[in-house]
């Protein structure tokens, strides 16, 4: 199953609000498994998403997560599926 990690830069102090919004978005997707955590360092939030298809992942990232208010930038890393086995 396609998996991606998304590193998110957000507005200062908005990480709890953004995490809540991302969880609400991903909870509506029945074929998605996810983890969302706030982190220290260059990025503020890390999201791991596993979905049934790469197209679904791209749609969620582009059309939903990147459009959450107070998200400044994202860095998306797709897992190489062949190396998971």
Residue, then its C-alpha position, 0 to 999 in steps of 0.5 A: x500500500x502506498x505510504x507517504x510522510x509529510x513534513x509541515x511548517x506552520x504558523x507559530x503556535x498553530x500546531x495543535x489546531x492544524x493537527x486537529x484539522x488534519x485528523x478531521x480530514x483523514x477521519x473522513x477517508x475510510x481507506x486511509x491509515x494515518x499518524x499525526x504528531x507535533x515535532x521539534x526541529x525544522x518542521x512542526x508537524x509530521x504526518x504518515x499516511x497509508x492509502x489504497x492508491x497513490x492517486x488518493x494520497x496525492x489528492x489528500x495532500x494537494x487538495x486537503x492538507x496543503x490547503x489547511x489554514x496556517x500551513x506555510x509549507x510541506x515536504x512530501x516523501x513517498x515511501x519506495x514500496x518495493x523496499x518495504x517487503 
